[in-house]
């Protein structure tokens, strides 16, 4: 069966993959919208003066303009099919998120780190949407996506290669002791404190091992297997620890799903 062709000779499959990633990006930023509004008001009311940051990277208006510009550019990128507009929107998004990654008020927020890698991938992708061999382009796109996710997962694992994480102490203090979340509420209701502490140890070790294995090996999997593994793993991180983490993970989940669009070999 002949695949439907989109404007400029690009097939629907490539455009859907592009739009899926844009949807993941905008979802990640919108998931943070209420917090961003509150945080920017506090930042404006209680100014910080760190000479490490130049004035324009201390300004609350730089922060706000960068954030809103990204939202507008991503939304436009989702609906347009003109290649020049897509490229302009992708560059605007990447530049805006780059600003958020180094701004005094937002440089330590992992949401913008994962969005930065995703927007960088998007810049590469829109410059190759017109490639003649779409299947080859999608294979490269899927490889880049899982390589990015592998690096991020491995980075998260390396940060947990400490005695405090391996013993479960950190996870117990952050989540198991009193975090109001369905998993931890359920565990506290069913187990005694001593057993709960032991569960925290094995929960923490499982996280470390899974993130390490995925970080080292996800990029080597076939595209569709990597996509399925990435989507399930990244979604489960938020579902079983903190729904707010979808602001960090939504764009990576969409990026991982690009592997589903790679055609199976004949």
C-alpha positions in Angstrom: 0.0 0.0 0.0 1.3 3.5 -0.9 1.9 5.7 2.1 0.2 9.1 2.0 2.4 11.9 1.2 2.5 15.2 3.1 3.5 18.6 1.8 7.0 19.0 0.4 7.2 15.3 -0.2 7.4 14.3 3.4 5.3 11.3 4.5 2.8 11.3 7.2 4.9 9.0 9.3 7.8 11.5 9.6 5.4 14.4 10.3 3.6 12.4 13.0 7.0 11.6 14.7 7.9 15.3 14.6 4.6 16.4 16.0 4.7 13.8 18.8 8.0 15.2 20.0 6.6 18.7 19.9 3.6 17.5 21.9 6.0 16.0 24.5 8.0 19.3 24.7 4.9 21.5 25.2 3.4 19.0 27.7 6.6 19.1 29.7 6.6 22.9 29.9 2.8 23.2 30.5 3.1 20.6 33.3 5.2 23.2 35.0 3.1 26.2 34.2 1.5 26.8 37.7 4.8 26.3 39.4 6.6 28.6 36.9 4.1 31.4 37.5 4.4 31.1 41.3 8.2 30.8 41.2 8.6 33.7 38.8 6.5 35.9 41.1 8.6 35.0 44.1 11.8 35.5 42.1 10.6 39.0 41.2 9.5 39.8 44.8 12.8 38.6 46.3 15.6 39.5 43.9 18.8 37.6 43.9 22.1 39.2 43.1 24.8 36.7 42.2 27.7 38.3 40.3 28.3 35.0 38.5 25.2 35.7 36.3 25.2 38.7 34.0 22.3 41.1 34.4 20.2 39.8 31.5 20.4 36.3 33.0 19.2 37.6 36.3 16.2 39.5 34.9 12.8 38.0 35.5 11.7 39.3 32.1 14.3 37.3 30.4 13.0 34.2 32.2 9.4 34.9 31.2 10.1 35.8 27.6 12.2 32.7 27.1 9.6 30.5 28.6 6.6 31.9 26.7 8.6 32.1 23.5 9.3 28.4 23.7 5.6 27.6 24.3 4.6 29.7 21.2 7.3 28.3 19.0 6.5 24.7 20.0 2.8 25.1 19.4 3.4 26.6 16.0 5.9 23.9 15.2 3.2 21.3 16.0 0.7 22.6 13.4 2.8 24.0 10.5 4.2 22.0 7.6 6.4 24.7 6.0 10.0 23.5 6.4 11.4 27.0 6.9 8.8 27.8 9.7 9.6 24.4 11.3 13.3 25.1 11.3 12.8 28.7 12.7 10.5 27.4 15.4 12.9 24.6 16.4 15.8 27.0 16.6 13.8 29.5 18.7 12.8 26.7 21.0 16.4 25.5 21.4 17.7 29.0 22.0 14.9 29.8 24.5 15.5 26.6 26.5 19.2 27.2 26.4 18.5 30.5 28.1 16.4 28.8 30.7 19.2 26.3 31.3 21.7 29.1 32.2 19.3 31.7 33.8 19.8 32.3 37.5 16.3 31.3 38.3 16.0 28.1 36.3 19.5 26.7 35.7 19.1 24.0 38.3 15.8 22.7 37.0 16.1 19.3 35.3 12.9 20.0 33.2 14.9 22.4 31.1 17.8 20.0 30.8 15.8 17.2 29.3 13.8 19.7 27.2 17.2 21.1 25.9 18.3 17.7 24.6 14.9 17.1 23.1 14.9 20.5 21.4 18.4 19.9 20.1 17.2 16.6 18.6 14.3 18.6 17.0 16.6 21.0 15.4 18.5 18.2 13.7 15.2 16.4 12.8 13.6 19.3 11.0 16.7 19.9 8.9 16.4 16.3 7.7 12.6 16.0 7.2 13.1 16.5 3.5 15.6 13.7 3.1 14.9 11.5 0.1 15.3 8.2 2.1 12.8 8.7 4.9 13.4 5.2 6.4 17.1 5.9 6.8 16.4 9.3 8.3 13.9 7.8 10.8 16.5 5.1 11.7 19.0 7.8 12.5 16.5 9.9 14.3 15.5 6.9 16.5 19.2 6.1 17.2 19.9 9.7 18.2 16.8 9.7 20.5 17.7 6.5 22.3 21.4 7.6 22.6 20.2 10.9 24.3 18.0 9.0 26.6 20.8 6.5 27.5 23.1 9.3 28.4 20.5 11.0 30.6 19.6 7.7 32.3 23.3 6.9 32.8 23.9 10.3 34.3 21.0 9.8 36.7 22.5 6.4 37.7 26.0 7.7 38.2 24.6 10.3 40.6 23.1 7.5 42.7 26.3 5.4 42.9 26.8 6.3 46.5 26.6 4.4 49.8 23.6 6.5 50.9 21.6 5.6 47.8 22.6 1.9 47.8 21.5 1.6 51.4 18.2 3.1 50.6 18.7 6.0 53.1 18.1 8.7 50.6 15.0 7.2 49.1 13.6 6.4 52.5 14.0 10.0 53.7 12.7 11.6 50.5 9.8 9.2 49.7 9.0 6.4 52.2 9.1 8.3 55.5 6.2 10.8 54.8 5.8 11.5 51.1 2.1 11.9 50.3 1.9 9.8 47.2 -0.2 6.7 46.4 2.6 4.2 46.4 4.2 5.3 49.6 0.9 5.9 51.3 -0.1 2.3 50.5 3.3 0.9 51.7 3.1 2.8 55.0 -0.4 1.5 55.6 0.5 -2.1 55.0 4.0 -2.5 56.5 5.8 -1.8 59.8 8.6 0.8 59.9 11.3 -1.8 59.9 9.9 -3.6 56.9 9.3 -0.3 55.1 13.0 0.6 55.6 14.0 -2.7 54.0 11.7 -2.1 51.1 13.2 1.3 50.6 16.7 -0.3 50.3 15.6 -2.7 47.6 13.5 -0.1 45.8 16.6 2.2 45.7 18.9 -0.6 44.5 16.4 -1.6 41.8 16.3 2.0 40.6 20.1 2.2 40.5 20.5 -1.1 38.6 17.7 -0.4 36.1 19.0 3.1 35.3 22.5 1.8 35.0 21.6 -1.1 32.7 19.3 1.1 30.6 21.9 3.9 30.4 24.5 1.4 29.2 22.4 -0.6 26.9 19.2 1.1 25.7 21.0 2.7 22.7 22.0 -0.8 21.4 18.5 -2.2 21.2 16.5 -2.4 18.0 14.4 0.8 17.4 11.0 -0.6 18.4 12.3 -2.5 21.4 14.2 0.5 22.5 11.1 2.7 22.1 8.9 0.3 24.1 11.5 -0.1 26.8 12.1 3.7 27.0 8.4 4.6 27.1 7.6 2.0 29.8 10.7 2.8 31.9 10.3 6.6 31.8 6.6 6.5 32.4 7.0 4.2 35.4 9.5 6.6 37.0 6.8 9.2 37.4 3.9 6.8 38.0 5.8 5.2 40.9 7.6 8.1 42.5 6.1 11.6 41.7 3.6 12.7 39.1 5.4 16.1 39.0 8.3 14.3 37.2 6.3 14.3 34.0 7.6 17.8 33.5 11.0 16.2 33.3 10.0 13.0 31.5 7.2 13.9 29.0 9.6 15.1 26.3 11.8 12.1 26.8 8.9 9.7 26.6 7.9 11.3 23.3 11.5 11.2 22.1 11.7 7.6 22.9 8.6 6.8 21.0 10.2 7.9 17.7 11.5 4.4 17.4 8.0 3.1 16.8 8.0 5.0 13.4 11.0 3.1 12.1 9.9 0.7 9.3 10.5 -3.0 9.9 13.1 -4.5 7.7 11.8 -6.6 4.8 
